[in-house]
Amino acid sequence: MDTLGANANLSYEREFLVLPSVSEEQKSSPTPTNDDLAIVGIACRFPGGSNSIDEFWSNLVEQRDCVRPVPGDRWNADYYTDASSNEFHLPAKIPSSRCGWVDFVGEFDYETFSISRREAENMDPQQKMLLEVALQALEDSGMQYVGSNTGVFVGIGQAEQYELTTADLESINAYSVTGSALSIPSNRLSYCFDLQGPSMSVDTACSSSLTAFHLACQAIRDGTCSAAVVAGVNILINPSTVIQFSQLGVLSPDGMCHSFSDKANGYVRSEGCG
């Protein structure tokens, strides 16, 4: 099995691609007429090694601080970090390198999803993590989802991969646009898992995931789809967006969120997918 990085956390094979298709009877089953909706599958990848719901819950119960300094494979923290950047709006600086970082961002088993190595090399890491976590959620649901009228609604707003892609115009290839456009992640899920309901990416800034969830609920209730995959994803590929928020003056200089506290002095950026 060829991989982009040895991903020990993704052990799924390609069986999901040959699951029995949904029967005609299932396709024509009545849409729920009440307001009760059920979450039947769930998966996540969050900071602090939260690669499962149990690990995420454990971090919450034990009140672990999952925020840490920037890993060495992202950017040069010494160069970009200056504690006074908020106060003086220093160019190309951020007040703290502490963020919520997710492990194994660069690793991806592209063969599992019938994606070529060349295409995978051009894919936004957000797309890769989204595919992995969506597969876990679908497996957790126990649904026969292949060929089903299942919609996909993805909250996503970071376009840092696009910045990297267009920085060197001579390196642009056939996979550059599908690897970096924010409209693609939801469509890639629909295509890979043969989900035949509506498919859309949603960007309403910090509320993107909740907006995606709201749209999914509406679509199920009005009969547009019979089920939905709802997800949100964010990865900090380079410091550009963090610098923008630093210039806006909204980042915490001590790298901590103090919600509802008199000590509140900004927020902390984070990665994750769920």
Order of alpha helices (4+ residues) and beta strands (2+ residues): alpha-alpha-alpha-alpha-alpha-alpha-beta-alpha-alpha-alpha-beta-alpha-beta-alpha-beta
